[in-house]
Amino acid sequence: MADLFDTMNNRTMVREFRETPLKKEEKERILESAIRAPTASGSEQWIFVTVDSVVKRNKLYDLLTEAQKVYFSKMLKKPWSNERIDKWLKDAEAGLFKAPFYVAVFVDLRQRFCTIPRIEELWAHQSVAAAIENMLLAATGLGIGGCWFGVPLLMDNDFSDLLGAKREEMQLAGVLGFGYPKEKKSPRHRKKGLNDVVKSI
Ligand SMILES: Cc1cc2nc3c(=O)[nH]c(=O)nc-3n(C[C@H](O)[C@H](O)[C@H](O)COP(=O)(O)O)c2cc1C
């Protein structure tokens, strides 16, 4: 098991995976790490939907590609040109985003404990983000690659339908893909250093 600081420093999003399935114990360790995350007021307002079956995984992969396309063409202030998106789609056909194991993460607000709904929802999403990072770090420590996909939020109705989630009960927070990396990836460079983002008062 890798040292915690090595794990944090080496973690990077992996988007291309080998087809080899993950072992049951590896999946369990990743999921166990999720529920060890801090959770506002100890409320554990989260649900993790695991996607193993080939049929569902393929459908999820198709939706992920579609959602990423929506992101490039409609969400960015400087949208990608059609040619650039087509080139990306061609590369994506080689299996970008195709993972042997997906985990969809939902905020579960069926049981509320707060008098201020806006803050409660924010806390629930922050707790879920901590769970997601725990899973990514656990995977890295196990030599497994992972990617956090936020683009499903652009098509959350389609994703919720596929994942069997009732929208009035569960809010989609993100989808994670996990698998053994196709190739070793170096951690991504940060544009801002500590001097840019830390203010001492
Ligand atoms: C909330 C959130 C949403 C993200 N959504 C996507 C996504 O939809 N597709 C994708 O390819 N990467 C996604 N990423 C990964 C980021 O692009 C990545 O974290 C960033 O480029 C920094 O790279 P690193 O994590 O490898 O250091 C997301 C990351 C976060 C935190």
Ligand as a Chemical Component Dictionary entry (heavy atoms), coordinates in Angstrom:
data_LIG
# 
_chem_comp.id                   LIG 
_chem_comp.type                 NON-POLYMER 
_chem_comp.pdbx_formal_charge   0 
_chem_comp.three_letter_code    LIG 
# 
loop_
_chem_comp_atom.comp_id 
_chem_comp_atom.atom_id 
_chem_comp_atom.alt_atom_id 
_chem_comp_atom.type_symbol 
_chem_comp_atom.charge 
_chem_comp_atom.model_Cartn_x 
_chem_comp_atom.model_Cartn_y 
_chem_comp_atom.model_Cartn_z 
_chem_comp_atom.pdbx_ordinal 
LIG C1  C1  C 0 -16.233 18.203 -10.357 1  
LIG C2  C2  C 0 -15.347 17.625 -11.442 2  
LIG C3  C3  C 0 -15.903 17.261 -12.657 3  
LIG C4  C4  C 0 -15.111 16.702 -13.668 4  
LIG N1  N1  N 0 -15.716 16.294 -14.823 5  
LIG C5  C5  C 0 -14.974 15.734 -15.801 6  
LIG C6  C6  C 0 -15.606 15.242 -16.969 7  
LIG O1  O1  O 0 -16.828 15.291 -17.113 8  
LIG N2  N2  N 0 -14.840 14.693 -17.949 9  
LIG C7  C7  C 0 -13.490 14.564 -17.791 10 
LIG O2  O2  O 0 -12.849 14.050 -18.716 11 
LIG N3  N3  N 0 -12.856 15.003 -16.676 12 
LIG C8  C8  C 0 -13.564 15.570 -15.673 13 
LIG N4  N4  N 0 -12.958 16.006 -14.512 14 
LIG C9  C9  C 0 -11.502 15.854 -14.362 15 
LIG C10 C10 C 0 -10.742 17.186 -14.498 16 
LIG O3  O3  O 0 -10.701 17.532 -15.868 17 
LIG C11 C11 C 0 -9.340  16.989 -13.894 18 
LIG O4  O4  O 0 -9.466  16.777 -12.510 19 
LIG C12 C12 C 0 -8.463  18.232 -14.124 20 
LIG O5  O5  O 0 -8.190  18.409 -15.485 21 
LIG C13 C13 C 0 -7.147  18.115 -13.359 22 
LIG O6  O6  O 0 -6.469  16.935 -13.713 23 
LIG P1  P1  P 0 -6.030  15.836 -12.623 24 
LIG O7  O7  O 0 -7.240  15.493 -11.795 25 
LIG O8  O8  O 0 -5.550  14.678 -13.432 26 
LIG O9  O9  O 0 -4.972  16.464 -11.786 27 
LIG C14 C14 C 0 -13.713 16.547 -13.464 28 
LIG C15 C15 C 0 -13.161 16.909 -12.234 29 
LIG C16 C16 C 0 -13.952 17.428 -11.226 30 
LIG C17 C17 C 0 -13.349 17.787 -9.893  31 
# 
loop_
_chem_comp_bond.comp_id 
_chem_comp_bond.atom_id_1 
_chem_comp_bond.atom_id_2 
_chem_comp_bond.value_order 
_chem_comp_bond.pdbx_ordinal 
LIG C1  C2  SING 1  
LIG C2  C3  SING 2  
LIG C2  C16 DOUB 3  
LIG C3  C4  DOUB 4  
LIG C4  N1  SING 5  
LIG C4  C14 SING 6  
LIG N1  C5  DOUB 7  
LIG C5  C6  SING 8  
LIG C5  C8  SING 9  
LIG C6  O1  DOUB 10 
LIG C6  N2  SING 11 
LIG N2  C7  SING 12 
LIG C7  O2  DOUB 13 
LIG C7  N3  SING 14 
LIG N3  C8  DOUB 15 
LIG C8  N4  SING 16 
LIG N4  C9  SING 17 
LIG N4  C14 SING 18 
LIG C9  C10 SING 19 
LIG C10 O3  SING 20 
LIG C10 C11 SING 21 
LIG C11 O4  SING 22 
LIG C11 C12 SING 23 
LIG C12 O5  SING 24 
LIG C12 C13 SING 25 
LIG C13 O6  SING 26 
LIG O6  P1  SING 27 
LIG P1  O7  DOUB 28 
LIG P1  O8  SING 29 
LIG P1  O9  SING 30 
LIG C14 C15 DOUB 31 
LIG C15 C16 SING 32 
LIG C16 C17 SING 33 
# 
